[in-house]
Amino acid sequence: MRLTHFFVFASLFFLLLPSVQMKRAGKGKGLKRARHKLTQDRGTVRGARRHSRSGLSGLVSPSCSELKESGKIFMDCKERQLTFIPPANSWSMKPRHLLLALNQIKILHDGAFLGYDSLISLDLQQNQIFQVEEGAFQGLTRLKTLLLQHNRLTTLSDEALISMPNLRDLSLYGNPWKCLCPLESLIRTLQVPSNRNLGNNARCAEPTWLKNRKLKTVDPELLCKDVEAVSHQTGNNTSTFEPIPLRGKADTASVCHTYLFPHMRMDCSKRGLTEVPSGIPDDVVQVDLSHNSIRRLRLKDFQGASGLRILNLSSNSMEHIDPGSLFGLLHLQELDLSDNNLDFLQYGVLEDLYFLSRLKLGGNPWVCNYSIHYMVYWLRLHPAVKHSGLWCHSPSEFAGERVEEYVHSYNRECPKDRQPSRTDPDMLDSVNWGTPMELQGEVEEEELEPSHLRAPQKYEVFRLR
């Protein structure tokens, strides 16, 4: 009996032994997994807390570029689909210029730029900003340039500007400003004589009787009065007032987007322009006027744009360029005239472009006749200019031929009716030297040059003995 109990116990022992060994072999793995999961959960909670405070962890930088050019540090966050202001501790260096244009920011909350105390310029144009809280720019004591154009602002308190005592340039145009009582304090601030570069070209969108009037010209005394009081004071019925029409050439400030870095450039493309807008600043380096309907460049269209280096006039259906239209562009380096309807350039059009290094001419219906010679001669005199797209479009016998080849062949194979025969014995006879026959040959040779390159000349024959 005892022996039976022993065997039963031994059998149970050996059956249970593998499971015990397995448990011993795996001892601690479950604890490690639990600890790892707990750590992950804690990290998630911390990350959620950071996200709830700032919208994004301070250790996580958005996909922006930290750049340094000419000793200037700037952060390029354009077109990043941002809906928030990146925290100041997102950067390895303290930025002096912050580019946040072309994003989806809607509200600037109080303290949005805390930590950005080194900023000199701030670009917030072309967002969806419709509200700026009074303490949004707190801490920006060094800021000199603030770009808020082309947003959805209808009102803005002057209290928001108090935090920026060094502000010198403020762009507010392209916003649908409601010129009513809440905007009175801002308008008074903009009209202070020392603030001459604050809010230029910003215009009222409402009410109707003030539409298109510049904020700097609105009488702030009228904004907080009811319509009847205004009608009585001005002697007019405001309900019958029409919006003030915009007259004259379009201004670059109202139709173009201006970007400051890495250099000052203006994007005026795809604006439906029929002429070059006025007011191009002298410190603008690049202007893009492509994809408009500017059919003609007129005299002094770019007067005052002395700093311009790159000019894009492509895709305008342009048919004519007046001599002198590029007057003053002494430092222009790149000119794009491609994809227009130009068939030749008049004499003198390119004369002021002393430093031009690149000229794009493709996509134009260049006509290979006498009028095209000027451009070829100018390019020969300026071999440093790299040009492209200069091909004959018509007449059909020269279509597809390089214009330079056409001019070369023209000079090499002058029409026989205008070319004196070199085997004509009368021309070889010394008796005929100095006679009208010889002079006629000299005149015909000179006529190989385009007429506008020829100057009146007096011929006098001297015989050497």
C-alpha positions as CSV (number, residue, x, y, z in Angstrom):
1,M,0.0,0.0,0.0
2,R,2.8,2.3,0.9
3,L,4.6,1.4,-2.2
4,T,1.5,2.2,-4.3
5,H,1.3,5.7,-2.7
6,F,4.9,6.2,-3.5
7,F,4.6,5.5,-7.2
8,V,1.5,7.7,-7.4
9,F,3.3,10.6,-5.8
10,A,6.4,10.1,-8.0
11,S,4.3,10.0,-11.1
12,L,2.5,13.3,-10.1
13,F,5.9,14.9,-9.4
14,F,7.4,14.0,-12.8
15,L,4.3,15.2,-14.5
16,L,4.4,18.6,-12.7
17,L,8.1,19.1,-13.1
18,P,8.2,20.5,-16.7
19,S,5.6,23.1,-16.0
20,V,7.5,24.3,-12.9
21,Q,10.7,24.5,-15.0
22,M,9.0,26.4,-17.7
23,K,7.7,28.9,-15.2
24,R,11.2,29.3,-13.8
25,A,12.7,29.7,-17.2
26,G,10.3,32.5,-18.1
27,K,10.7,34.3,-14.7
28,G,10.8,38.1,-15.2
29,K,9.7,38.3,-18.9
30,G,6.2,39.2,-18.0
31,L,7.5,41.8,-15.5
32,K,9.7,43.3,-18.2
33,R,6.9,43.5,-20.7
34,A,4.7,45.1,-18.0
35,R,7.4,47.7,-17.2
36,H,7.9,48.4,-20.9
37,K,4.2,48.9,-21.4
38,L,4.0,51.2,-18.4
39,T,6.9,53.3,-19.7
40,Q,5.2,53.6,-23.1
41,D,1.9,54.6,-21.4
42,R,3.7,57.3,-19.3
43,G,5.4,58.6,-22.4
44,T,2.1,58.8,-24.2
45,V,0.5,60.7,-21.3
46,R,3.5,63.1,-21.1
47,G,3.3,63.7,-24.9
48,A,-0.4,64.3,-24.6
49,R,0.2,66.8,-21.9
50,R,2.8,68.6,-23.9
51,H,0.6,68.6,-26.9
52,S,-2.3,70.1,-25.0
53,R,-0.2,73.0,-23.7
54,S,1.5,74.2,-26.9
55,G,-0.2,72.3,-29.8
56,L,3.1,70.5,-30.4
57,S,5.9,69.2,-28.2
58,G,8.6,71.7,-27.7
59,L,11.2,69.1,-28.7
60,V,9.5,68.4,-32.0
61,S,10.3,70.9,-34.8
62,P,8.0,71.3,-37.7
63,S,9.3,70.7,-41.2
64,C,10.9,74.1,-41.5
65,S,14.3,75.2,-42.7
66,E,16.9,76.9,-40.5
67,L,18.9,79.0,-42.8
68,K,21.7,81.5,-42.6
69,E,22.5,83.9,-45.3
70,S,24.7,87.0,-45.3
71,G,25.0,86.6,-41.5
72,K,21.2,86.6,-41.0
73,I,19.5,83.7,-39.3
74,F,16.0,83.0,-40.5
75,M,13.5,80.2,-40.2
76,D,11.6,79.4,-43.4
77,C,8.2,77.8,-42.5
78,K,6.4,78.9,-45.7
79,E,3.7,76.6,-47.1
80,R,4.0,74.0,-44.4
81,Q,0.2,73.7,-43.7
82,L,0.8,75.0,-40.2
83,T,-2.2,76.0,-38.0
84,F,-0.1,77.1,-35.0
85,I,3.0,79.2,-34.2
86,P,6.0,76.8,-33.7
87,P,7.3,77.1,-30.1
88,A,10.5,79.2,-29.7
89,N,12.4,76.2,-28.4
90,S,11.9,74.3,-31.7
91,W,15.1,75.9,-33.1
92,S,18.8,75.3,-32.5
93,M,19.5,79.0,-33.0
94,K,17.5,82.1,-32.0
95,P,15.9,83.3,-35.3
96,R,16.0,87.0,-36.3
97,H,13.6,86.5,-39.2
98,L,10.6,84.1,-39.1
99,L,8.7,83.3,-42.3
100,L,5.2,81.8,-41.8
101,A,3.5,82.9,-45.0
102,L,1.2,80.7,-47.0
103,N,0.0,78.6,-44.0
104,Q,-3.4,78.0,-42.4
105,I,-3.0,80.0,-39.2
106,K,-6.4,81.5,-38.1
107,I,-5.9,83.0,-34.7
108,L,-2.9,84.7,-33.0
109,H,-3.4,84.0,-29.3
110,D,-2.0,86.0,-26.4
111,G,1.7,85.1,-25.9
112,A,2.0,83.3,-29.3
113,F,5.5,84.6,-29.8
114,L,6.9,84.4,-26.3
115,G,10.6,83.4,-26.6
116,Y,11.0,85.1,-30.0
117,D,12.6,88.1,-28.4
118,S,15.4,88.3,-31.1
119,L,13.0,88.6,-34.0
120,I,13.5,91.6,-36.3
121,S,11.0,90.6,-39.0
122,L,7.9,88.4,-39.0
123,D,6.0,87.3,-42.1
124,L,2.4,86.1,-41.6
125,Q,1.0,87.1,-44.9
126,Q,-1.4,84.8,-46.9
127,N,-2.7,82.9,-43.9
128,Q,-6.3,82.8,-42.8
129,I,-5.9,85.0,-39.8
130,F,-9.2,86.6,-38.7
131,Q,-8.4,87.4,-35.0
132,V,-5.3,88.9,-33.3
133,E,-5.6,89.0,-29.5
134,E,-4.1,92.1,-27.8
135,G,-1.2,90.2,-26.2
136,A,-0.3,88.2,-29.3
137,F,2.9,90.1,-30.0
138,Q,4.1,90.3,-26.4
139,G,7.9,90.1,-26.1
140,L,8.6,91.3,-29.7
141,T,10.4,94.4,-28.5
142,R,13.0,94.3,-31.4
143,L,10.6,93.7,-34.2
144,K,10.8,96.2,-37.1
145,T,8.8,94.6,-39.9
146,L,5.4,92.8,-39.6
147,L,3.6,91.5,-42.6
148,L,-0.1,90.7,-42.1
149,Q,-1.3,91.4,-45.7
150,H,-3.8,89.2,-47.5
151,N,-5.5,87.6,-44.4
152,R,-9.1,87.8,-43.2
153,L,-8.7,90.6,-40.6
154,T,-11.7,92.9,-40.3
155,T,-10.5,94.7,-37.1
156,L,-7.4,95.1,-35.0
157,S,-6.8,96.9,-31.7
158,D,-3.9,99.3,-31.5
159,E,-3.2,97.6,-28.1
160,A,-1.7,94.7,-30.1
161,L,1.0,97.1,-31.5
162,I,2.1,98.5,-28.1
163,S,4.4,95.4,-27.5
164,M,6.5,96.4,-30.6
165,P,8.0,99.8,-29.9
166,N,10.5,99.5,-32.7
167,L,8.0,98.6,-35.4
168,R,8.7,100.6,-38.6
169,D,7.0,98.7,-41.4
170,L,3.5,97.2,-41.1
171,S,1.7,95.7,-44.1
172,L,-2.1,95.4,-43.6
173,Y,-3.5,95.6,-47.2
174,G,-5.5,92.8,-48.7
175,N,-7.7,92.4,-45.6
176,P,-11.4,93.1,-45.6
177,W,-11.3,95.9,-43.0
178,K,-14.6,97.0,-41.5
179,C,-14.2,100.7,-41.0
180,L,-16.5,100.9,-38.0
181,C,-16.1,102.0,-34.3
182,P,-13.9,99.1,-33.2
183,L,-11.3,100.1,-35.8
184,E,-11.1,103.7,-34.6
185,S,-8.0,103.3,-32.4
186,L,-6.0,101.6,-35.1
187,I,-6.8,104.2,-37.7
188,R,-5.8,107.0,-35.3
189,T,-2.5,105.2,-34.7
190,L,-1.8,104.7,-38.4
191,Q,-2.5,108.4,-39.1
192,V,0.2,109.6,-36.7
193,P,2.8,111.3,-38.9
194,S,5.7,109.4,-37.5
195,N,4.0,106.1,-38.5
196,R,4.3,106.8,-42.2
197,N,5.1,103.2,-43.1
198,L,2.4,101.6,-41.0
199,G,-0.7,100.4,-42.8
200,N,0.0,102.0,-46.2
201,N,-2.5,100.9,-48.9
202,A,-4.8,99.2,-46.5
203,R,-8.4,99.9,-47.6
204,C,-11.9,99.7,-46.1
205,A,-14.2,96.9,-47.3
206,E,-17.2,98.0,-45.3
207,P,-19.4,100.1,-45.0
208,T,-20.3,100.7,-48.6
209,W,-19.8,104.5,-48.4
210,L,-16.2,104.0,-47.3
211,K,-15.3,101.0,-49.5
212,N,-11.9,101.3,-51.2
213,R,-10.9,104.3,-49.1
214,K,-7.5,104.0,-47.5
215,L,-7.4,103.7,-43.7
216,K,-5.0,106.6,-43.6
217,T,-7.5,108.9,-45.2
218,V,-10.6,107.9,-43.2
219,D,-11.9,110.5,-40.7
220,P,-11.9,108.5,-37.4
221,E,-14.4,110.9,-35.9
222,L,-17.1,109.5,-38.2
223,L,-16.6,105.8,-37.3
224,C,-18.4,105.7,-34.0
225,K,-21.4,107.8,-35.1
226,D,-24.5,106.3,-36.5
227,V,-25.3,106.6,-40.2
228,E,-27.9,109.4,-39.7
229,A,-25.4,111.6,-37.7
230,V,-22.8,111.1,-40.4
231,S,-25.3,112.0,-43.1
232,H,-26.3,115.2,-41.2
233,Q,-22.7,116.2,-40.6
234,T,-21.4,115.6,-44.1
235,G,-24.6,116.9,-45.8
236,N,-24.9,113.7,-47.8
237,N,-27.1,110.6,-47.7
238,T,-24.7,107.7,-46.9
239,S,-27.2,105.2,-48.2
240,T,-26.7,106.6,-51.7
241,F,-22.9,106.7,-51.6
242,E,-21.1,104.5,-54.1
243,P,-17.8,102.8,-53.4
244,I,-14.8,104.9,-54.3
245,P,-13.5,103.6,-57.6
246,L,-9.9,102.7,-58.0
247,R,-8.3,104.8,-60.7
248,G,-5.1,104.7,-62.6
249,K,-2.5,101.9,-62.7
250,A,-2.7,99.2,-60.2
251,D,-0.2,99.5,-57.3
252,T,2.2,96.7,-56.6
253,A,1.3,96.9,-52.9
254,S,-2.3,96.0,-53.6
255,V,-1.9,93.4,-56.3
256,C,1.5,91.7,-55.5
257,H,2.8,89.5,-52.7
258,T,6.0,90.7,-51.2
259,Y,8.6,88.4,-49.6
260,L,11.6,89.6,-47.7
261,F,13.9,86.7,-47.6
262,P,16.3,85.4,-48.8
263,H,16.0,88.6,-50.8
264,M,13.1,91.0,-51.4
265,R,10.9,89.8,-54.3
266,M,7.5,90.5,-55.5
267,D,5.1,87.9,-57.0
268,C,2.7,89.6,-59.3
269,S,1.9,86.6,-61.4
270,K,-1.6,85.5,-62.4
271,R,-3.2,88.7,-61.3
272,G,-5.0,89.6,-64.6
273,L,-2.8,92.6,-65.1
274,T,-2.9,94.5,-68.4
275,E,0.0,96.8,-67.6
276,V,3.0,96.9,-65.3
277,P,1.8,98.0,-61.9
278,S,3.3,101.2,-60.4
279,G,5.3,101.6,-57.2
280,I,8.0,98.9,-57.6
281,P,10.4,99.7,-54.7
282,D,14.0,100.4,-55.5
283,D,15.2,97.6,-53.2
284,V,13.2,94.8,-54.8
285,V,15.6,92.2,-56.3
286,Q,13.1,90.0,-58.2
287,V,9.7,90.7,-59.8
288,D,7.5,88.0,-61.3
289,L,4.9,89.4,-63.8
290,S,4.3,86.2,-65.7
291,H,0.9,84.8,-66.7
292,N,-0.8,88.1,-67.0
293,S,-2.1,90.0,-70.1
294,I,0.5,92.7,-70.5
295,R,0.5,93.1,-74.2
296,R,2.8,96.1,-74.3
297,L,5.7,97.5,-72.3
298,R,5.6,101.3,-72.2
299,L,8.2,104.0,-71.7
300,K,9.6,104.0,-68.1
301,D,7.4,101.2,-66.9
302,F,10.2,100.2,-64.5
303,Q,11.3,103.6,-63.5
304,G,12.6,103.6,-59.9
305,A,13.2,99.8,-59.8
306,S,16.9,100.4,-59.9
307,G,17.8,97.4,-57.7
308,L,16.0,94.8,-59.9
309,R,18.1,91.8,-60.8
310,I,15.6,89.3,-62.1
311,L,12.5,90.1,-64.2
312,N,10.0,87.5,-65.4
313,L,7.6,88.7,-68.2
314,S,6.8,85.4,-69.7
315,S,3.3,84.2,-70.8
316,N,1.8,87.7,-71.3
317,S,0.8,87.5,-75.0
318,M,3.2,90.5,-75.3
319,E,3.3,92.0,-78.8
320,H,5.4,95.1,-78.4
321,I,8.2,96.6,-76.2
322,D,8.7,100.3,-76.5
323,P,12.3,101.6,-76.6
324,G,13.0,103.0,-73.1
325,S,10.5,100.7,-71.4
326,L,13.4,98.9,-69.6
327,F,15.1,102.3,-68.8
328,G,16.8,102.4,-65.4
329,L,17.3,98.6,-65.1
330,L,21.1,99.0,-65.1
331,H,21.7,96.0,-62.7
332,L,19.3,93.6,-64.4
333,Q,20.9,90.2,-64.7
334,E,18.1,87.9,-65.9
335,L,15.2,88.7,-68.2
336,D,12.5,86.2,-69.3
337,L,10.5,87.2,-72.4
338,S,9.5,83.6,-73.3
339,D,6.1,82.5,-74.4
340,N,4.8,85.8,-75.8
341,N,3.8,87.1,-79.2
342,L,7.0,89.1,-80.0
343,D,8.2,88.9,-83.6
344,F,11.2,91.3,-83.2
345,L,12.7,93.8,-80.8
346,Q,13.0,97.5,-81.8
347,Y,16.4,99.2,-81.8
348,G,17.3,100.5,-78.3
349,V,15.1,98.1,-76.3
350,L,18.1,96.3,-74.7
351,E,20.6,99.3,-74.6
352,D,20.4,99.9,-70.8
353,L,20.9,96.3,-69.8
354,Y,24.7,96.5,-69.1
355,F,24.9,93.6,-66.7
356,L,22.5,91.2,-68.3
357,S,23.7,87.7,-68.2
358,R,20.7,85.6,-69.1
359,L,18.0,86.2,-71.7
360,K,15.1,83.8,-72.4
361,L,13.4,84.3,-75.7
362,G,11.7,80.9,-76.5
363,G,8.1,80.5,-77.5
364,N,7.9,83.7,-79.5
365,P,6.9,83.9,-83.3
366,W,10.2,85.5,-84.3
367,V,10.0,86.8,-87.9
368,C,13.3,86.4,-89.8
369,N,13.5,89.5,-91.8
370,Y,15.5,92.8,-91.7
371,S,13.9,93.8,-88.4
372,I,15.4,90.9,-86.5
373,H,19.0,91.9,-87.2
374,Y,19.2,94.4,-84.3
375,M,18.8,91.7,-81.7
376,V,21.5,89.5,-83.3
377,Y,24.0,92.4,-83.5
378,W,23.3,93.3,-79.9
379,L,24.0,89.7,-78.8
380,R,27.2,89.7,-80.8
381,L,28.3,92.8,-79.0
382,H,27.5,91.2,-75.6
383,P,28.9,87.7,-75.8
384,A,28.6,87.2,-72.0
385,V,24.8,87.1,-72.3
386,K,23.5,83.5,-72.4
387,H,20.4,83.4,-74.5
388,S,17.9,80.7,-75.5
389,G,14.9,80.2,-77.8
390,L,15.9,82.5,-80.7
391,W,14.5,80.5,-83.6
392,C,12.8,81.6,-86.8
393,H,9.1,81.1,-86.9
394,S,8.4,82.7,-90.2
395,P,8.6,83.1,-93.2
396,S,8.2,79.4,-94.0
397,E,11.6,79.0,-95.8
398,F,13.4,79.9,-92.6
399,A,11.1,78.3,-90.1
400,G,13.0,76.2,-87.5
401,E,16.3,77.9,-88.3
402,R,18.4,79.7,-85.7
403,V,18.0,83.4,-86.1
404,E,21.8,83.8,-85.9
405,E,22.2,81.4,-88.8
406,Y,19.6,83.3,-90.8
407,V,21.4,86.6,-90.3
408,H,24.7,85.0,-91.2
409,S,23.4,83.5,-94.4
410,Y,21.7,86.8,-95.2
411,N,25.0,88.6,-95.1
412,R,26.9,85.8,-96.8
413,E,24.4,85.5,-99.7
414,C,23.1,88.9,-100.3
415,P,20.3,89.1,-103.0
416,K,21.9,89.3,-106.4
417,D,20.0,92.4,-107.4
418,R,21.6,94.3,-104.6
419,Q,25.0,92.7,-104.8
420,P,27.7,94.1,-107.2
421,S,29.4,91.5,-109.3
422,R,33.0,91.0,-108.2
423,T,34.0,89.8,-111.7
424,D,32.6,92.9,-113.4
425,P,35.5,94.3,-115.3
426,D,34.2,97.8,-115.0
427,M,34.6,97.6,-111.3
428,L,38.2,96.4,-111.6
429,D,39.2,99.2,-114.0
430,S,41.1,101.9,-112.2
431,V,39.6,104.4,-114.5
432,N,36.3,104.0,-112.8
433,W,37.7,104.5,-109.3
434,G,36.1,107.5,-107.6
435,T,33.2,107.5,-110.1
436,P,29.5,107.2,-109.2
437,M,29.8,103.5,-110.2
438,E,32.2,102.8,-107.3
439,L,30.3,104.9,-104.8
440,Q,27.2,103.0,-105.7
441,G,28.9,99.7,-104.8
442,E,30.0,101.1,-101.4
443,V,26.5,102.3,-100.6
444,E,25.0,98.9,-101.5
445,E,27.5,97.2,-99.2
446,E,26.5,99.5,-96.3
447,E,22.9,98.7,-96.9
448,L,23.5,95.2,-95.8
449,E,23.1,96.4,-92.2
450,P,19.6,97.2,-90.9
451,S,18.4,100.6,-91.7
452,H,18.2,101.7,-88.0
453,L,21.9,100.9,-87.5
454,R,23.0,103.1,-90.4
455,A,23.8,106.7,-89.8
456,P,23.8,109.3,-92.6
457,Q,27.3,109.4,-94.1
458,K,29.0,111.7,-96.6
459,Y,31.3,110.1,-99.0
460,E,34.4,111.9,-100.2
461,V,37.0,110.2,-102.4
462,F,40.7,110.8,-101.8
463,R,43.3,109.4,-104.3
464,L,46.7,108.5,-102.9
465,R,49.7,109.2,-105.1
